[in-house]
């Protein structure tokens, strides 16, 4: 009655035109305030790992009667409150939002982890369902304090909706949390996304059934018994709603396929066709509402069944992604928050409200986490990862809020219960991000990644390799290198492939659901909006290589801009616990044999990775390497000038020598006698000692048994070095060389300016990768992980003491001895090692 009085007062005070204009201005101001406050809240809360939905609801609460509603009375403008005003204004927009949610949920992603995803989703939801059913009557009494009459129908309906609120998971919110935690490439993140998809679709389907059942069998006004429809009439109406929903979904999918056929080969459909498609979706949804079904749920089903291939879905996702995330979502969830009035919580006292919110929150969290942990333990997933999955799957935000609104609409719950349940959903979502982040950080600290140099590994030790590719063309050569790196062990080498996708900022809102599946697109057009076509091509190349070579490959995808992609690579190295990282060179060979650059950003990415390396890094310059490996034998040449990087290169080549398809030759470059260590520092002398000890050990383990060929070349300057390298053109398929370091000054001087254009390759690597030596084959430039170099020196000194005590005793007396004496003793060590190590067998 008070609302009607307010309407009459407004009508009497202003004219009809001014009344309409005042209402429009008020609605516009409310929407603008929600959008501004939502952005401000999210800029602060995202630092705490909170998704945007929390900010949207909080902005609505501020605009609603709880805060700003106390300062102004919207009834003077003919409105009841800000929440109802927003809900009425965005009625048609809400249908677009639900259609977009259905379009984001791709059923085909579940095929990749179907059994495990369903098991995890069922584990958490089943325990929540059991707890909700058992606690249903108690929760109804807790949510309705002071109610004396017993209403069985409402208790049953409340329990049904209560189970839906507890068991639901908001998959779009979870995807954003997983992305922020950088778990998208991990098995835990992918399993969480798959389980959330399954849970979300099941929850929304159950809500659809509840809405249909209420519409057909109950919820209307009381009618005389003689006027109540017969069971046959109710069944007929139910069948009519089902058939109408099927017709709406099928008709929209048929129109989309026809547009795809007409626009075959095009990137997008036209703006008129897009407008017509959206109009068709809204008309079909409204027709369903006339029959008795929910228009929003019909739009969701249409989006769920929309064909994902072709320009129609591409255009819908690309054109709707930004406005939905930036405008529609804040308004939809802001309207929910604006309808909450904490001053009208009915019979709840402050203590009762706190108890009700805490009970609902703990019941949902305990059911999700405990059920997920039980399901994960049955699948053999570690307990810590199971707890992370349980915390992630407890996020709320979509189907639970729809269920809460539906319960309030059909008067199963009142406004106070809506406040309690919505607060519980907000708290659960608020806890999920920080809780998961804390567990992940603790897990990463407990299993802190510590890399080892290739030089420290035996050839039968496990070598974890992470290869990075920018496109499908680089998959075969990168995986071929990784396959040859497995050494002499019987176990297959764990190979991880990271697909580096450069993020286009204008598309960043359209790629969320496309990160996790490969689509079968048969129309031959490119997929710029979600990168799915590019990801699909890489996945197909990986699958083909895996099938041909029986090599297990774990594929990951990193989508970010090149300026920050080195962070993603570092995280992937830590997750894979890799010992060797192989990056593609920023230049590729054209059809005429010349090298062309694929972007300065890729070159800078390689340089940043080398500067912040976590393990040994290799830069692969590929020149038809995959075709040459398909031949009878792979000719590998490892170049040794001296230094830690060259020792790493020879150690890696020694692993290749254990493969039957590889023929490895080590070529050592030496200065003429007498120029070795004259005028050099003590550190250089120690480095030379490490080189001698390493080469002696390599000779005894690989050269003497005939696994590796060994040659020496004496050069006095860079010109002679270039001449020797030119003579090797055409003799090898792969050159393995260190980036730099050691005693290279004289041997690489006067080389004509090499090491100026591509310092990430070093002077020798840049020369071999240049167009002047285009026929020399592929080049792998290695930079050793520098953390272990002090330990490596100590290990080498201990080995020298143990194996050659007489040389070690002499070396202790060399602190103040001239450099000539150092040269003589090290030369003696080299000759002694070469003669005494021939009887040793390779490890």
C-alpha positions in Angstrom: 0.0 0.0 0.0 2.9 2.3 0.8 4.4 1.7 -2.6 1.1 2.6 -4.3 0.9 5.8 -2.3 4.4 6.7 -3.4 3.4 6.1 -7.1 0.3 8.3 -6.7 2.4 11.0 -5.0 4.9 11.0 -7.8 2.2 11.2 -10.5 0.6 14.1 -8.8 3.8 16.0 -8.3 5.2 16.0 -11.8 3.9 15.7 -15.3 3.9 12.5 -17.2 6.9 13.6 -19.4 8.9 14.7 -16.5 8.0 11.6 -14.6 9.4 9.4 -17.3 12.5 11.5 -17.7 13.2 11.4 -14.0 12.9 7.7 -13.9 15.3 7.3 -16.9 17.8 9.5 -15.2 17.5 7.7 -11.9 18.0 4.3 -13.6 21.0 5.6 -15.6 22.6 7.0 -12.4 22.1 3.7 -10.5 23.7 1.7 -13.4 26.6 4.1 -13.7 27.2 4.0 -9.9 27.1 0.2 -9.9 29.7 0.1 -12.7 32.0 2.6 -11.1 31.8 1.0 -7.6 32.3 -2.4 -9.1 35.5 -1.3 -10.8 36.8 0.4 -7.7 36.1 -2.7 -5.5 37.6 -5.1 -8.0 40.8 -3.0 -8.3 41.3 -3.5 -4.6 40.0 -7.0 -4.1 41.7 -8.6 -7.0 45.0 -8.2 -5.1 43.5 -10.6 -2.5 42.7 -13.1 -5.2 39.0 -12.3 -5.3 36.9 -12.8 -8.5 34.9 -9.9 -10.0 31.6 -11.3 -8.9 32.3 -10.3 -5.3 32.9 -6.7 -6.3 29.7 -6.7 -8.4 27.5 -7.9 -5.4 29.2 -5.5 -3.0 28.6 -2.6 -5.4 24.9 -3.5 -5.5 24.8 -3.7 -1.7 26.1 -0.1 -1.5 23.6 1.2 -4.1 20.7 -0.7 -2.5 18.6 0.2 0.6 21.4 -0.8 3.0 23.7 2.2 2.3 22.7 4.7 -0.4 19.0 3.8 -0.2 18.9 5.4 3.3 20.0 8.7 1.8 17.3 8.9 -0.9 13.8 7.5 -1.3 13.4 6.1 -4.9 9.6 5.8 -4.3 9.4 9.5 -5.0 10.4 8.6 -8.6 7.9 5.8 -8.8 10.4 3.0 -8.0 10.2 0.6 -5.1 14.0 0.2 -4.6 17.3 0.1 -6.6 17.3 -3.7 -6.9 13.9 -4.0 -8.5 14.6 -1.0 -10.7 17.8 -2.7 -12.0 16.2 -6.1 -12.4 13.4 -4.7 -14.5 15.7 -2.6 -16.6 18.1 -5.5 -17.5 15.4 -8.1 -18.0 16.3 -8.7 -21.6 20.0 -8.2 -21.0 19.9 -11.1 -18.5 18.8 -13.5 -21.3 21.9 -12.5 -23.3 24.0 -13.1 -20.2 22.6 -16.6 -19.6 23.1 -17.4 -23.3 26.7 -16.3 -23.0 27.2 -18.5 -20.0 25.9 -21.5 -21.9 28.1 -20.6 -24.9 31.2 -20.6 -22.6 30.5 -24.1 -21.2 31.8 -26.5 -23.9 30.7 -30.1 -23.4 33.6 -31.4 -25.5 36.2 -30.4 -22.9 34.9 -33.1 -20.6 36.1 -35.8 -23.1 39.7 -35.1 -22.2 39.3 -36.0 -18.5 35.8 -37.4 -18.4 36.1 -40.2 -15.8 38.3 -38.2 -13.4 36.3 -35.0 -13.8 33.0 -36.7 -13.2 34.4 -38.6 -10.2 35.7 -35.5 -8.6 32.5 -33.5 -9.3 30.3 -36.4 -8.0 32.5 -36.8 -4.9 32.1 -33.2 -3.7 28.5 -32.9 -4.8 27.4 -36.2 -3.3 28.5 -35.4 0.2 27.1 -31.9 0.0 23.8 -33.5 -1.2 23.7 -35.9 1.7 24.5 -33.2 4.3 21.9 -30.9 2.8 19.2 -33.5 2.8 20.0 -34.5 6.4 20.2 -30.9 7.6 17.3 -29.7 5.4 14.6 -29.6 8.2 17.1 -28.2 10.7 18.3 -25.5 8.2 14.7 -24.5 7.4 14.0 -24.0 11.1 17.3 -22.1 11.5 16.5 -19.9 8.6 12.9 -19.2 9.8 13.2 -18.5 13.5 9.9 -18.0 15.4 7.8 -19.9 12.8 5.5 -22.1 14.8 3.4 -23.7 12.0 4.7 -26.9 10.3 4.6 -26.6 6.5 5.8 -29.8 4.9 5.6 -28.6 1.4 7.8 -25.6 2.0 10.3 -27.8 4.0 10.6 -30.2 1.0 10.9 -27.3 -1.5 13.4 -25.6 0.8 15.5 -28.7 1.1 15.6 -29.2 -2.6 16.8 -25.7 -3.3 19.2 -25.9 -0.3 20.9 -28.9 -1.8 21.2 -27.0 -5.1 22.8 -24.1 -3.3 25.3 -26.3 -1.5 26.3 -28.6 -4.4 26.7 -25.9 -7.1 30.1 -24.6 -8.5 30.5 -21.5 -10.6 32.8 -22.6 -13.4 33.5 -19.2 -14.9 34.6 -17.9 -11.4 36.7 -21.0 -10.9 38.4 -20.5 -14.2 39.5 -17.0 -13.3 40.9 -18.2 -9.9 42.8 -21.0 -11.6 44.2 -18.6 -14.1 45.4 -16.2 -11.4 47.0 -19.1 -9.5 48.8 -20.1 -12.8 47.4 -23.7 -12.5 45.9 -23.8 -16.0 48.8 -25.9 -17.4 48.8 -28.2 -14.4 46.9 -31.4 -14.0 45.2 -30.0 -10.8 43.9 -26.9 -12.6 42.6 -28.8 -15.6 40.9 -31.4 -13.4 39.3 -28.5 -11.4 38.0 -26.9 -14.6 36.5 -30.2 -15.9 34.8 -31.0 -12.6 33.4 -27.4 -12.4 32.0 -27.7 -15.9 30.3 -31.0 -15.0 29.0 -29.6 -11.7 27.8 -26.4 -13.3 25.8 -28.1 -16.0 24.3 -30.6 -13.6 23.2 -27.8 -11.2 21.7 -25.7 -14.0 19.9 -28.7 -15.4 18.5 -29.6 -12.0 17.4 -26.0 -11.5 15.6 -26.2 -14.9 13.8 -29.3 -13.8 12.8 -27.6 -10.5 11.4 -24.6 -12.4 9.4 -26.8 -14.8 8.1 -28.9 -12.0 7.0 -25.8 -10.0 5.4 -24.3 -13.1 3.4 -27.4 -13.9 2.6 -29.0 -10.5 2.6 -26.2 -8.0 3.3 -22.7 -7.1 0.3 -21.0 -8.4 -2.5 -19.3 -6.6 -5.0 -21.5 -4.7 -7.8 -22.8 -6.9 -10.9 -24.8 -6.2 -10.3 -28.5 -6.4 -12.8 -28.9 -9.3 -10.9 -26.3 -11.3 -7.5 -27.9 -10.7 -6.0 -29.4 -13.9 -6.0 -33.2 -14.2 -2.8 -35.2 -14.1 -3.1 -35.8 -17.9 -3.4 -32.0 -18.5 -0.3 -31.4 -16.3 1.6 -34.1 -18.1 0.6 -32.6 -21.4 1.8 -29.2 -20.3 5.1 -30.6 -19.2 5.5 -32.4 -22.6 4.6 -29.1 -24.4 7.3 -27.2 -22.5 9.9 -29.9 -23.2 9.0 -30.0 -26.9 9.0 -26.2 -27.1 12.4 -26.0 -25.5 13.8 -28.7 -27.9 12.3 -26.8 -30.8 13.9 -23.5 -29.7 17.3 -25.1 -29.1 17.2 -27.1 -32.4 16.0 -24.1 -34.5 18.8 -21.8 -33.2 21.4 -24.5 -33.8 20.0 -25.0 -37.4 20.1 -21.3 -38.1 23.7 -21.1 -36.8 24.8 -24.0 -39.1 23.1 -22.4 -42.1 25.0 -19.1 -41.4 28.2 -21.1 -41.1 27.5 -22.7 -44.5 26.7 -19.4 -46.1 29.7 -17.6 -44.5 32.1 -20.5 -45.1 35.7 -19.1 -45.3 34.7 -15.8 -43.6 36.0 -14.6 -40.3 32.7 -13.3 -38.9 29.1 -12.9 -39.8 27.8 -9.4 -40.5 26.4 -7.1 -37.8 22.9 -7.5 -39.3 23.1 -11.2 -39.1 24.5 -10.9 -35.5 21.6 -8.7 -34.5 19.1 -11.1 -36.1 20.7 -14.0 -34.3 20.3 -12.3 -30.9 16.8 -11.2 -31.7 15.9 -14.8 -32.6 17.4 -16.1 -29.3 15.4 -13.5 -27.2 12.1 -14.2 -29.1 12.4 -17.9 -28.6 13.2 -17.4 -24.9 10.2 -15.2 -24.4 7.9 -17.7 -26.1 9.1 -20.3 -23.7 8.2 -17.9 -20.8 4.7 -17.6 -22.3 4.3 -21.3 -22.1 5.5 -21.3 -18.5 9.2 -22.0 -18.6 12.0 -19.6 -17.7 13.3 -17.3 -20.4 16.7 -17.1 -18.9 17.1 -20.9 -18.6 15.9 -21.3 -22.3 18.7 -18.8 -23.3 21.2 -20.9 -21.4 20.1 -24.1 -23.1 20.4 -22.4 -26.5 23.9 -21.3 -25.7 24.9 -24.7 -24.5 23.7 -26.4 -27.7 25.1 -23.7 -30.0 27.6 -25.2 -32.6 31.1 -24.0 -31.6 32.6 -24.3 -35.1 32.3 -21.6 -37.8 32.0 -17.8 -37.9 28.6 -17.7 -36.1 29.8 -18.8 -32.6 33.1 -16.9 -33.2 31.2 -13.7 -33.8 28.9 -14.2 -30.9 31.7 -14.8 -28.5 33.9 -12.1 -29.8 31.2 -9.4 -29.9 29.6 -10.4 -26.6 32.7 -11.1 -24.5 33.6 -7.6 -23.6 30.2 -6.1 -22.9 29.1 -9.2 -21.0 32.1 -9.1 -18.6 32.3 -5.3 -18.3 28.7 -4.2 -18.4 26.2 -7.1 -18.1 27.8 -9.0 -15.3 28.2 -6.0 -12.9 24.6 -5.0 -13.5 23.1 -8.5 -13.1 25.0 -9.3 -9.9 24.7 -5.7 -8.7 20.9 -6.0 -9.0 21.1 -9.0 -6.7 23.1 -7.1 -4.1 20.9 -4.1 -4.4 17.9 -6.1 -3.4 19.4 -7.0 0.0 18.3 -4.9 2.9 20.2 -5.8 6.1 17.8 -3.6 8.0 14.9 -6.0 7.3 16.2 -9.3 8.5 12.9 -10.2 10.0 13.0 -12.2 13.2 16.8 -12.6 13.1 18.9 -11.2 15.9 22.6 -10.5 15.3 23.5 -13.8 16.9 21.0 -15.8 15.0 22.1 -14.2 11.7 25.8 -15.0 12.5 24.9 -18.6 13.4 22.8 -19.2 10.3 25.5 -17.8 8.0 28.2 -19.8 9.7 26.2 -23.0 9.6 25.5 -22.7 5.9 29.0 -21.7 5.1 30.7 -24.5 7.0 28.2 -27.1 5.8 29.0 -26.2 2.1 32.8 -26.0 2.7 33.0 -29.2 4.7 30.9 -31.2 2.2 32.8 -29.9 -0.8 36.3 -30.3 0.6 35.7 -33.7 2.4 33.8 -35.2 -0.6 36.4 -34.0 -3.1 39.3 -35.4 -0.9 37.6 -38.8 -0.7 37.1 -38.9 -4.5 40.6 -37.8 -5.2 42.1 -40.4 -2.8 40.2 -43.1 -4.6 41.8 -41.8 -7.9 45.3 -41.7 -6.4 45.6 -37.9 -6.3 47.8 -36.6 -3.4 46.0 -35.2 -0.4 47.4 -31.7 -0.8 46.2 -31.4 -4.4 42.8 -32.9 -3.3 42.4 -30.1 -0.7 43.1 -27.5 -3.4 40.5 -29.1 -5.7 37.9 -29.1 -2.9 38.6 -25.4 -2.0 38.3 -24.4 -5.7 35.1 -26.4 -6.3 33.4 -24.5 -3.4 33.2 -21.2 -5.3 29.7 -19.9 -5.9 28.3 -17.3 -8.2 25.8 -18.5 -10.8 23.4 -21.4 -10.3 23.3 -20.9 -6.5 22.2 -17.3 -6.9 19.6 -18.3 -9.5 18.3 -20.9 -7.0 18.2 -18.3 -4.2 16.3 -15.9 -6.3 13.9 -18.6 -7.5 13.2 -19.6 -3.9 12.5 -16.0 -3.0 10.3 -15.5 -6.0 8.0 -18.5 -5.3 7.9 -17.6 -1.6 9.7 -20.7 -0.3 12.2 -18.3 1.4 11.8 -14.7 2.4 14.1 -11.7 2.2 15.9 -12.6 5.4 16.7 -16.1 4.1 18.0 -14.6 0.9 20.3 -12.4 2.8 21.7 -15.3 4.8 22.2 -17.6 1.8 23.7 -14.9 -0.3 26.2 -13.9 2.5 27.1 -17.6 2.7 27.8 -17.8 -1.0 29.9 -14.6 -0.9 32.0 -15.9 2.1 32.6 -19.3 0.4 33.7 -17.6 -2.8 35.8 -15.1 -0.8 37.6 -18.0 1.0 38.2 -20.2 -2.1 40.9 -17.9 -3.7 43.1 -17.2 -0.7 42.8 -20.7 0.7 43.8 -22.3 -2.6 46.6 -19.8 -3.0 48.0 -20.5 0.5 48.0 -24.2 -0.1 49.6 -23.9 -3.5 52.3 -21.6 -2.1 53.0 -24.0 0.8 53.2 -26.9 -1.7 55.6 -25.0 -3.9 57.8 -24.2 -0.9 57.7 -27.7 0.4 58.8 -29.1 -3.0 61.0 -26.2 -4.0 62.5 -26.7 -7.4 66.2 -27.2 -7.6 67.8 -27.8 -10.9 70.9 -29.8 -11.8 73.4 -29.3 -14.6 73.5 -31.9 -17.4 77.2 -32.3 -16.5 76.2 -33.6 -13.1 73.8 -36.2 -14.5 74.7 -39.7 -15.6 73.6 -40.8 -19.0 71.1 -43.3 -17.4 69.6 -40.7 -15.1 66.2 -39.2 -15.8 66.4 -36.0 -17.7 63.2 -33.8 -17.5 62.9 -31.7 -20.7 60.6 -28.7 -21.3 60.4 -27.6 -24.9 58.6 -24.4 -25.9 57.0 -23.8 -29.3 55.3 -20.8 -30.9 53.4 -22.7 -33.6 52.7 -26.2 -34.9 55.7 -26.1 -37.2 58.2 -26.1 -34.3 56.6 -29.2 -32.6 58.3 -31.9 -34.6 62.0 -30.7 -34.3 61.6 -29.7 -30.6 60.1 -33.1 -29.7 62.7 -34.9 -31.8 65.5 -33.2 -29.7 63.7 -34.1 -26.5 63.3 -37.7 -27.7 67.0 -38.0 -28.4 67.8 -36.7 -24.9 66.5 -39.7 -23.0 69.9 -41.2 -22.6 70.5 -44.9 -21.9 67.9 -45.3 -19.2 65.0 -47.8 -19.7 62.3 -45.4 -18.5 60.8 -42.9 -21.1 62.0 -39.4 -20.7 59.4 -37.1 -19.2 58.8 -34.4 -21.9 56.8 -31.3 -21.3 55.7 -29.1 -24.2 54.7 -25.5 -23.6 52.8 -23.8 -26.3 53.5 -20.0 -26.2 50.6 -18.0 -27.5 50.9 -14.3 -27.7 47.9 -12.6 -26.1 46.1 -9.9 -28.1 44.7 -7.5 -25.5 41.5 -6.9 -27.4 40.7 -10.6 -27.3 41.6 -11.3 -23.7 38.0 -11.7 -22.5 37.1 -14.2 -25.3 39.7 -16.9 -24.6 38.7 -18.2 -21.2 36.9 -21.3 -22.2 39.1 -21.9 -25.2 42.3 -22.5 -23.2 41.3 -26.0 -22.3 40.1 -27.9 -25.4 40.9 -28.4 -29.0 38.0 -28.0 -31.5 37.4 -29.8 -34.7 36.9 -26.9 -37.0 36.1 -28.0 -40.5 35.4 -24.8 -42.3 39.0 -23.8 -42.9 38.9 -20.3 -41.4 41.2 -18.9 -38.8 40.2 -18.6 -35.2 41.6 -15.3 -34.0 39.1 -14.8 -31.2 40.0 -17.7 -29.0 43.2 -19.1 -30.4 41.5 -22.5 -30.5 42.5 -23.3 -34.1 46.2 -22.6 -33.3 46.0 -24.6 -30.1 44.3 -27.4 -32.1 47.1 -27.5 -34.7 49.7 -27.8 -32.0 47.8 -30.5 -30.2 47.4 -32.4 -33.5 51.1 -32.2 -34.2 51.9 -33.4 -30.7 49.4 -36.3 -31.1 51.0 -37.3 -34.4 54.5 -37.3 -33.0 53.4 -39.2 -29.9 51.7 -41.9 -32.0 54.8 -42.3 -34.3 57.5 -42.3 -31.6 55.6 -43.7 -28.5 56.9 -40.6 -26.5 54.7 -39.5 -23.6 54.2 -35.7 -23.9 52.5 -33.5 -21.4 51.2 -30.4 -23.2 50.6 -27.1 -21.6 49.5 -23.7 -23.0 50.6 -20.2 -21.9 48.6 -17.3 -23.2 50.1 -13.9 -22.3 51.9 -11.0 -23.9 55.5 -11.5 -24.8 56.7 -8.9 -22.2 55.6 -11.2 -19.3 55.8 -14.6 -21.0 59.1 -15.3 -19.4 57.3 -15.5 -16.0 55.0 -18.2 -17.4 58.0 -20.1 -18.8 59.7 -20.0 -15.4 56.6 -21.2 -13.6 56.3 -24.1 -16.2 60.0 -25.0 -15.6 59.3 -25.2 -11.8 56.1 -27.2 -12.3 57.8 -29.6 -14.7 60.9 -29.6 -12.5 62.9 -29.6 -15.7 66.7 -29.9 -16.0 66.7 -28.7 -19.6 64.7 -25.9 -21.3 64.7 -25.7 -25.1 63.5 -22.4 -26.6 63.0 -21.8 -30.4 65.3 -19.2 -32.0 63.4 -16.0 -33.0 64.5 -16.5 -36.6 63.3 -19.3 -38.9 64.6 -20.6 -42.2 62.7 -19.7 -45.4 62.1 -21.8 -48.4 65.3 -20.4 -50.0 67.5 -21.2 -47.0 67.8 -17.7 -45.6 66.9 -16.8 -42.0 64.0 -14.4 -41.3 63.0 -12.9 -38.0 59.6 -13.7 -36.5 59.5 -10.7 -34.2 61.8 -8.7 -31.9 59.5 -9.7 -29.0 60.5 -13.4 -29.3 64.2 -12.5 -29.3 63.8 -10.3 -26.2 61.9 -13.2 -24.6 64.8 -15.6 -25.1 67.2 -13.0 -23.7 65.2 -12.6 -20.5 64.9 -16.3 -20.1 68.7 -16.7 -20.4 69.2 -13.9 -17.8 66.8 -15.4 -15.3 67.4 -19.1 -16.0 66.3 -21.7 -13.6 68.0 -24.6 -15.4 70.2 -25.3 -18.4 68.7 -23.4 -21.4 69.1 -24.3 -25.0 68.3 -22.1 -28.0 67.4 -24.3 -31.1 68.1 -22.9 -34.5 66.1 -25.3 -36.7 67.1 -26.0 -40.3 65.0 -28.9 -41.6 66.2 -30.9 -38.6 63.1 -33.2 -38.5 63.6 -34.3 -42.1 67.2 -35.1 -41.5 66.5 -37.2 -38.4 64.2 -39.3 -40.5 67.3 -40.5 -42.4 69.5 -43.5 -41.5 71.8 -41.7 -39.0 71.9 -38.3 -37.3 75.3 -36.7 -37.4 76.0 -34.6 -34.3 79.0 -32.3 -33.8 79.7 -30.9 -30.4 82.2 -28.0 -30.3 84.4 -27.5 -27.2 86.4 -24.3 -26.7 86.4 -24.3 -22.9 84.1 -23.1 -20.1 81.0 -24.2 -18.3 78.7 -23.8 -21.3 80.9 -25.9 -23.6 81.2 -28.6 -20.9 77.4 -28.6 -20.8 77.2 -29.0 -24.6 79.6 -31.9 -24.6 77.7 -33.6 -21.7 74.5 -33.2 -23.6 76.1 -34.6 -26.8 77.3 -37.6 -24.8 73.6 -38.4 -23.9 72.8 -38.3 -27.6 75.6 -40.8 -28.3 73.7 -43.5 -26.4 71.0 -43.4 -29.1 71.5 -45.9 -32.0 70.3 -43.3 -34.5 73.0 -40.7 -33.5 76.6 -40.5 -34.5 78.4 -38.0 -32.2 81.7 -36.3 -32.7 83.4 -34.0 -30.2 85.7 -31.4 -31.8 88.0 -29.6 -29.3 89.6 -26.3 -30.2 93.0 -25.7 -28.7 95.4 -22.9 -28.7 99.0 -23.6 -29.9 101.4 -24.9 -27.2 102.6 -22.2 -24.8 99.6 -19.8 -25.1 97.3 -21.6 -22.7 97.3 -19.8 -19.3 100.0 -17.2 -19.7 98.9 -14.0 -18.0 95.6 -15.5 -16.8 94.0 -15.1 -13.4 93.6 -17.8 -10.8 89.9 -18.2 -11.7 90.8 -18.9 -15.3 93.3 -21.4 -14.2 90.7 -23.2 -12.1 88.3 -23.1 -15.1 91.0 -24.7 -17.3 91.6 -27.4 -14.7 87.8 -28.2 -14.8 88.0 -28.4 -18.6 90.9 -30.8 -18.5 89.3 -33.0 -15.8 86.0 -33.0 -17.6 87.5 -33.9 -21.0 89.6 -36.6 -19.5 86.6 -38.2 -17.9 84.6 -37.9 -21.1 87.4 -39.5 -23.1 87.5 -42.5 -20.8 83.8 -43.0 -20.6 82.8 -42.3 -24.2 85.7 -41.9 -26.6 87.7 -45.0 -25.5 84.8 -47.4 -25.8 84.0 -46.0 -29.3 80.7 -44.3 -28.5 82.0 -40.8 -29.4 84.5 -39.7 -32.0 87.1 -37.2 -30.9 89.1 -34.7 -32.9 91.3 -31.7 -32.0 91.8 -28.5 -34.0 94.5 -26.0 -33.1 93.6 -22.4 -33.9 95.4 -19.1 -33.1 92.7 -16.6 -33.8 89.1 -16.1 -34.9 89.9 -16.2 -38.6 91.3 -19.8 -38.2 88.2 -20.7 -36.1 85.9 -19.5 -38.9 87.8 -21.5 -41.4 87.5 -24.7 -39.4 83.8 -24.2 -39.0 83.3 -23.5 -42.7 85.0 -26.8 -43.5 82.3 -28.6 -41.4 79.4 -27.3 -43.5 77.4 -30.1 -44.9 78.9 -32.8 -42.7 76.5 -32.6 -39.7 72.8 -32.5 -39.1 73.1 -30.9 -35.6 75.7 -28.7 -34.0 75.8 -28.5 -30.2 77.8 -25.6 -28.8 78.0 -23.6 -25.6 76.9 -20.0 -25.5 80.2 -18.7 -24.2 82.7 -18.4 -21.4 86.0 -20.1 -20.8 89.3 -19.3 -22.6 87.7 -18.2 -25.9 89.2 -14.7 -26.2 92.0 -15.5 -28.7 90.1 -18.2 -30.5 87.1 -16.1 -31.2 88.7 -12.7 -31.7 88.7 -11.0 -35.1 85.6 -13.0 -36.3 84.1 -10.1 -38.1 81.7 -8.7 -35.6 79.9 -11.9 -34.6 78.1 -11.8 -31.2 76.8 -8.3 -31.9 73.5 -9.1 -33.5 72.4 -12.2 -31.5 74.3 -12.2 -28.1 71.9 -14.9 -26.9 73.7 -17.4 -29.2 77.3 -16.3 -28.5 79.9 -15.7 -31.2 80.1 -19.4 -32.3 76.4 -20.0 -32.3 75.7 -16.8 -34.2 78.2 -17.7 -36.9 76.7 -21.2 -37.3 73.1 -19.7 -37.4 74.0 -17.0 -40.0 73.1 -17.1 -43.7 76.9 -17.4 -44.5 76.7 -21.0 -43.1 73.2 -21.8 -44.2 74.1 -25.4 -45.1 75.6 -26.4 -41.8 72.5 -27.8 -40.3 70.6 -27.1 -37.1 72.3 -25.5 -34.1 71.6 -26.0 -30.4 73.2 -23.4 -28.2 73.3 -24.3 -24.5 73.9 -22.1 -21.4 74.6 -24.0 -18.2 72.7 -23.4 -15.1 75.1 -21.1 -13.2 73.9 -21.8 -9.6 75.8 -25.1 -9.4 79.2 -23.8 -10.8 80.8 -23.3 -7.3 79.6 -26.7 -6.3 80.8 -28.1 -9.6 84.3 -26.7 -9.0 84.4 -28.3 -5.5 83.2 -31.6 -7.0 85.8 -31.5 -9.7 88.6 -30.8 -7.2 87.5 -33.7 -5.0 87.5 -36.0 -8.0 90.9 -34.8 -9.0 92.2 -35.5 -5.4 90.7 -38.9 -5.4 91.8 -40.0 -8.9 95.1 -38.2 -9.3 96.6 -37.5 -5.8 100.1 -36.8 -7.1 98.7 -34.0 -9.4 96.6 -32.6 -6.6 99.6 -32.4 -4.3 101.5 -30.6 -6.9 98.6 -28.2 -7.5 98.5 -27.2 -3.8 102.0 -25.8 -4.2 101.1 -23.6 -7.2 99.6 -20.7 -5.4 102.7 -18.5 -5.9 104.2 -20.4 -8.9 104.5 -18.9 -12.3 101.9 -19.5 -15.0 104.4 -21.6 -17.0 104.5 -24.2 -14.2 100.7 -24.3 -14.2 100.7 -25.0 -17.9 103.2 -27.9 -17.4 101.4 -29.5 -14.6 98.0 -29.3 -16.3 99.5 -30.7 -19.4 100.8 -33.6 -17.4 97.4 -34.1 -15.8 95.8 -34.2 -19.3 98.3 -36.8 -20.6 98.1 -38.9 -17.4 94.3 -38.9 -17.7 94.2 -39.8 -21.3 96.4 -42.9 -20.7 94.8 -44.0 -17.4 91.2 -43.7 -18.3 91.0 -45.9 -21.5 90.1 -49.0 -19.5 87.1 -47.5 -17.8 83.6 -48.4 -19.0 80.8 -45.8 -19.7 78.2 -45.4 -16.9 
